[in-house]
Amino acid sequence: MSSVSLPQLPDNYRSRVALARAGIPISEAVDMMETWLIPVGRFATILGSSERKWGRLRSAPENSLLGPVESDRLLRLRKVFDHAESVFDSHEDAVAWFSIPNRSLSGDTPLSLMDTDAGVHEVDAVLTRLEFGVFS
């Protein structure tokens, strides 16, 4: 269903933990940023980085890896993006949804909340309510 060419996420938490600890290739992070049309500054914030540091990371050698914290945040982001694609049955609709102010999120855009664990959980909860037809 997904039109995104990013690698499949591991199904179990132990594999995701191991992947986060080992590090995710920076190239995958760049692909995600571009595929989901996330502005550079916002993406850096989501990863817990500065725009300047993210710029340095992007120009690192091709086989460079994100650190464990950035990798963990990227996996968290990816899980919610995959959920959104599933709910909307369309990558384009999911991308658009993340940029539209949402009444269930007090008027914030879902993307603006993706830099904190609490924000990610709330965005995912809204997606779950949409998935099951519970509107709030």
MORAGI-V988883 format. One record per residue. N is the residue number from 1. SS is DSSP state (H for helix, E for strand, C for the rest). BURIAL is b if it has 24 or more other ideal C-beta (glycine too) atoms within 12 Angstrom, else e. D_CENTER is the distance of its C-alpha to the mean C-alpha in Angstrom with 1 decimal. Layout:
# MORAGI-V988883
n=<N:N>
ss=<SS:SS>
burial=<BURIAL:BURIAL>
d_center=<D_CENTER:D_CENTER>
This chain:
# MORAGI-V988883
n=<1:2:3:4:5:6:7:8:9:10:11:12:13:14:15:16:17:18:19:20:21:22:23:24:25:26:27:28:29:30:31:32:33:34:35:36:37:38:39:40:41:42:43:44:45:46:47:48:49:50:51:52:53:54:55:56:57:58:59:60:61:62:63:64:65:66:67:68:69:70:71:72:73:74:75:76:77:78:79:80:81:82:83:84:85:86:87:88:89:90:91:92:93:94:95:96:97:98:99:100:101:102:103:104:105:106:107:108:109:110:111:112:113:114:115:116:117:118:119:120:121:122:123:124:125:126:127:128:129:130:131:132:133:134:135:136>
ss=<C:C:C:C:C:C:C:C:C:C:C:C:H:H:H:H:H:H:H:H:H:H:C:C:E:H:H:H:H:H:H:H:H:H:H:C:C:C:C:H:H:H:H:H:H:H:C:C:C:C:H:H:H:H:H:H:H:H:C:C:C:C:C:C:E:C:C:H:H:H:H:H:H:H:H:H:H:H:H:H:H:H:H:H:H:H:H:H:C:C:H:H:H:H:H:H:H:H:C:C:E:C:H:H:H:C:C:C:E:H:H:H:H:C:C:C:H:H:H:H:H:H:H:H:H:H:H:H:H:H:H:C:C:C:C:C>
burial=<e:b:e:b:e:b:e:e:b:e:e:e:e:e:e:e:e:e:b:b:e:e:b:b:b:b:b:b:b:b:e:b:b:e:b:b:e:b:e:e:e:b:b:b:b:b:b:b:b:e:e:e:e:b:e:e:b:b:e:e:e:e:e:e:e:b:e:e:e:b:b:b:b:b:b:b:b:b:b:b:b:b:b:b:b:e:b:b:e:e:b:e:e:b:b:e:b:b:e:e:e:b:e:b:b:e:e:e:b:b:b:b:b:b:b:e:e:e:b:b:e:b:b:b:e:b:b:e:e:b:e:e:e:e:e:e>
d_center=<17.5:14.4:15.3:12.5:14.3:11.8:13.5:13.6:12.0:15.1:16.4:17.9:16.8:19.3:17.9:14.3:16.1:18.2:15.5:13.8:17.4:18.4:15.6:13.3:14.8:13.9:14.5:11.5:9.3:11.5:11.3:7.6:8.3:11.4:10.6:8.4:11.0:9.3:12.4:13.0:14.0:11.0:8.7:11.4:11.5:8.0:9.1:12.4:14.3:16.7:16.6:19.7:18.4:15.4:18.1:20.2:17.5:17.0:20.7:21.1:22.9:21.2:21.0:19.5:17.0:14.5:16.0:15.3:13.7:11.2:10.7:10.3:7.6:5.7:6.9:6.1:2.4:4.0:6.7:6.1:5.5:8.5:10.2:10.2:11.7:14.1:15.2:15.8:17.1:15.9:13.0:14.8:15.2:11.6:10.8:13.8:13.2:10.2:12.9:15.9:17.3:17.5:20.7:19.3:17.1:20.3:19.7:16.4:13.7:10.6:8.6:11.3:10.7:7.2:9.2:11.3:11.6:13.9:11.8:8.9:12.0:13.7:11.1:11.1:14.9:15.3:13.7:16.1:18.9:18.4:18.4:21.7:23.2:23.4:23.2:23.3>
